[in-house]
Amino acid sequence: MRRWKRYGWVGLVAVAAVGCDDEKTHPPVENEPVAQEARLDAFEGCEALEQHIEDTATKRMRASVESMRPRGLQWWFGDGAAPPTGMPSPSEGDGSGGAPRGPDDYTGTNNQVAGVHEADFVQNDGNHIFVLSGPKLYVNRSWPADQLTRVASLEIQGQPREMLYDKDRKRLVIASQVYEERPGRPTVWGDSPMMGAPMPDCAGFRCGYMQGGTLKVTVVDVSDLASPQVKQQVYLPGGYLTARRVDSAVRLVMTDEFRWPSDVRFYPEYSRELENRDKMNAALDALIVKNEKLIRDQTLADWVEPGRRVAADGTSTALPFSCSDFFHANAPTGLGFVTVLSLDLDTVEGAAPLGRTSVVSAPGVVYASPESLYLSASHWWWQQVAEQSDHSYIHKFDIREPSRATYVGSGSVAGTLVNQFAMDEHEGVLRVATTVTTWRSTSGNGDEPSTPTTGGPNTVSRLVTFGAKNGHLEELGRSEDLAPTERIFSARFVGKKGYIVTFRQTDPLFTFDLSDPAHPRKVGELKIPGFSTYIHPLGDTHLLTFGEDRDEDGGWRNRALKLSLFDVSDLAHPREAFTHRMGTNGSSSEALHDHKAFNYFAAKGLVAVPFVDWDYSRSDYWSGFTSELRVFRVDTATGFTPVGAVSTRDMFQRFEYPHWSWYWAPEVRRSVMADDFVYAVTDAGIRVANVGALQTPLATTYFDAPVR
């Protein structure tokens, strides 16, 4: 009886609708307004947490099922019909006895904020390069350069994603995705005859993302490089998003999906009767009632699972969750859980508890400064209607305490963020760059005039500033709206200046004076073909960017990758001082979408980017294929001077198909530079060359291809 009381009016209306009149249906799930005063509220107890989860899951289920209502004059299940919309979508010493002198200078991970170390699958301390490839951690001696060699490897359970390295404490913190059987399911794809055969039994890496994934955190002691030792392992339900380290404090941000009861269905089993509108409506009503009972019958333990910790001696202890560590927003932000896991490397190997702060929300963009961590989440619209605009909420957490992330306050901003570089904290002020999309209204089809319809999107971009006050992130000021019909492709903040690149057909670079947070002011604009996806500051007067060159109309006919050097010494009159095009319209680089693949070595004035291309006109496949690390000398007075490239094409031939997969391929992905040497890092191994003779490698160390 307790369960049915919790159903409320929604469940009672559903029973009445199905039991009395086939033509009666549930009222649609209405959109909820944007919360202009955003906040996170802690749950009073576990019962409140469970209630919120089930209420939210029920709304999502209803909105998905309601999307299948017959509309217009025709309705049928046809062969090859598109799947119904609105369904949840499937949702990262060396044993030699001596300590060799390292290089005078070397590059590390390309971090956004000084002092805030970002996780990547490559870490470097000058003498050694650590690489995650396939299921293994590889420890490589990299100095002296001509003695590059593999020192050790360590099998990591599951599929390693990224890691953080603390050179002072000689610790690696590795995040990997592990498949473990869990009740329920995160998605509904492939469970109905209407959608074809069920999904096959889970096998392989992809299951870690879509079929009951568990995030494993492995802390490895690398003080003896020849024999790395696992000191601790932590298992938590969910998937890896990103990680940061400030001194000894590690923050892993992870996400988990709602685990639907196994029998929940989001569309009825097909039968010819459902081609009748009334019978289809009745079947959907019955399905909603059945689904809601299944959802309400789950316990909190079905929705939220504890984790476990395994010590160095193999002892396993449970990691129960506390309901008081969960928060929810005062506006809908999608299904799932986003958790900040705090590890203090000074205490993590003892009995100290691991800090866990969770928000009931779909994941968004993560940004961290030395003292704060910010999570963004998009407002969830239950249905798309005309004149609807997207919106984001930004939640601030204090991370000065190494073992905990403490909620500070939230802010509300129109639009969405392109990536972490759209946020920046400076002198207590948060600066945010967003693109606001509003769906235009169109005329309906005449069958149901009351049904809201949407056309294409209208877009504008803007820059907004926030300050923390009285438990809120209060808006301090905003810029004028920028670049109608375009959207932000990249952003960067440098002290009291800001830079935004938008694109549709040309690449406007906007410059901002942010010296007065209450009045962020656009002061300059430059339009050129193409766009930049990453902006790297060179001091206070120049920007080094990487992106694509396009035709004047934005087309691909003459597309190529492009390095640009912008002179912004006069903020009101930015100019593209130098450019360098490379490749063809089919060329690619991981640096286009991951800033950690972009490597600028300030000590030597060098920039390195991975480059992959294929000349389709060549009759021989390998002669037309290019995979190499391209290196350029950068000078603000003379521009770009090509230095050469370290080729890894032969690694493809060494590890030919079937070793390749969607997550493992021997192409160049990262680079390390140390003194006069350049290291090209791939999934298949590392190759080093002198910067003066990049075409003649000094040494290569190979990894093992993963077993398929």
Salt bridges, closest charged atoms under 4 A:
GLU32 OE2 - LYS59 NZ 3.01
ASP41 OD1 - ARG39 NE 2.98
GLU50 OE2 - ARG3 NH1 3.38
GLU50 OE2 - ARG6 NH1 3.82
GLU54 OE1 - ARG3 NH1 3.66
GLU54 OE1 - ARG6 NH2 2.31
ASP55 OD1 - ARG296 NH1 2.60
GLU66 OE1 - ARG69 NE 2.86
ASP94 OD2 - HIS128 NE2 3.96
ASP94 OD2 - ARG141 NH1 3.89
ASP104 OD1 - ARG101 NH2 2.58
GLU118 OE1 - HIS595 NE2 2.97
ASP120 OD2 - ARG670 NE 2.76
ASP125 OD1 - HIS128 ND1 3.78
GLU162 OE2 - LYS596 NZ 3.07
ASP166 OD2 - ARG169 NH1 2.74
ASP166 OD2 - ARG245 NH1 3.72
GLU180 OE2 - ARG308 NH2 2.63
ASP191 OD2 - ARG185 NH1 2.75
ASP191 OD2 - ARG265 NE 3.34
ASP221 OD1 - ARG171 NH1 3.08
ASP256 OD2 - ARG182 NH2 2.93
GLU275 OE2 - ARG272 NH1 3.14
ASP285 OD1 - HIS26 NE2 3.58
ASP285 OD1 - ARG69 NH2 2.67
GLU292 OE2 - ARG296 NE 3.38
ASP297 OD2 - LYS293 NZ 2.81
GLU305 OE2 - ARG182 NE 2.72
ASP325 OD1 - ARG404 NH2 2.92
ASP346 OD1 - ARG169 NE 2.75
GLU349 OE2 - ARG171 NE 2.56
ASP398 OD2 - ARG400 NH2 2.53
ASP424 OD2 - ARG431 NH2 2.71
GLU425 OE2 - LYS396 NZ 3.68
GLU427 OE2 - HIS426 NE2 3.69
GLU475 OE2 - ARG478 NE 2.89
GLU480 OE2 - LYS522 NZ 3.87
ASP481 OD1 - ARG462 NE 2.92
ASP513 OD2 - ARG521 NH2 3.14
ASP516 OD2 - HIS519 ND1 2.85
GLU525 OE1 - LYS522 NZ 3.31
ASP540 OD2 - LYS497 NZ 3.17
GLU548 OE1 - ARG550 NE 2.89
GLU548 OE1 - ARG559 NE 3.08
ASP549 OD1 - LYS562 NZ 3.83
ASP549 OD2 - ARG581 NH1 2.69
ASP567 OD2 - HIS542 NE2 3.98
ASP567 OD2 - ARG575 NH2 3.36
ASP570 OD2 - HIS573 ND1 3.00
GLU576 OE2 - LYS562 NZ 3.25
GLU590 OE1 - ARG669 NE 2.89
GLU590 OE2 - ARG670 NH1 3.17
ASP594 OD2 - ARG670 NH2 3.13
ASP615 OD2 - ARG618 NE 3.39
GLU628 OE2 - ARG630 NE 2.67
ASP650 OD1 - ARG687 NH1 2.76
ASP676 OD1 - LYS604 NZ 3.30
ASP683 OD1 - ARG669 NH1 3.14
ASP704 OD2 - LYS136 NZ 2.89
ASP704 OD1 - ARG150 NH1 3.56
